[in-house]
Structures are given as structure tokens and as C-alpha cells.
Amino acid sequence: MSSSMIDFLDKFFDLYIVYQQEIPHQKMVEILREYADRLDE
């Protein structure tokens, strides 16, 4: 995995940790699925 991908994932999970108390787990899953679907289009 490239260093830019690792950096991105590190930042993404840091952000997730900050907001996991505010955003329900299931809502985060829905957001990520919608994002993945958009990438596939």
C-alpha cells in the first residue's frame, strides 16, 4: 500500500474516532456505502 493511502487511512480513522460519539455506527456505515456506490458509477 502506498504511503499516501496509509496517510489517508490514518487521517480517516482519526476523524472517525473523533465523531464516533456523535454519529451512530450504522449511519457511518450508510455514508461509506453511499460513497463507495458513487465511486463505482
CYANA upper distance limits for C-alpha pairs under 8 A (distance plus 0.5 A):
  1 MET  CA      5 MET  CA      7.03
  1 MET  CA      6 ILE  CA      7.39
  2 SER  CA      6 ILE  CA      6.90
  3 SER  CA      7 ASP  CA      6.53
  4 SER  CA      8 PHE  CA      6.61
  5 MET  CA      9 LEU  CA      6.65
  6 ILE  CA     10 ASP  CA      6.58
  7 ASP  CA     11 LYS  CA      6.75
  8 PHE  CA     12 PHE  CA      6.53
  9 LEU  CA     13 PHE  CA      6.56
 10 ASP  CA     14 ASP  CA      6.63
 11 LYS  CA     15 LEU  CA      6.66
 12 PHE  CA     16 TYR  CA      6.67
 13 PHE  CA     17 ILE  CA      6.56
 14 ASP  CA     18 VAL  CA      6.93
 15 LEU  CA     19 TYR  CA      6.90
 16 TYR  CA     20 GLN  CA      6.15
 17 ILE  CA     21 GLN  CA      8.36
 19 TYR  CA     23 ILE  CA      6.41
 20 GLN  CA     24 PRO  CA      7.07
 20 GLN  CA     25 HIS  CA      7.36
 23 ILE  CA     27 LYS  CA      7.07
 23 ILE  CA     28 MET  CA      7.12
 24 PRO  CA     28 MET  CA      6.97
 25 HIS  CA     29 VAL  CA      6.89
 26 GLN  CA     30 GLU  CA      6.81
 27 LYS  CA     31 ILE  CA      6.73
 28 MET  CA     32 LEU  CA      6.74
 29 VAL  CA     33 ARG  CA      6.66
 30 GLU  CA     34 GLU  CA      6.67
 31 ILE  CA     35 TYR  CA      6.68
 32 LEU  CA     36 ALA  CA      6.63
 33 ARG  CA     37 ASP  CA      6.61
 34 GLU  CA     38 ARG  CA      6.79
 35 TYR  CA     39 LEU  CA      6.88
 36 ALA  CA     40 ASP  CA      6.87
 37 ASP  CA     41 GLU  CA      7.07
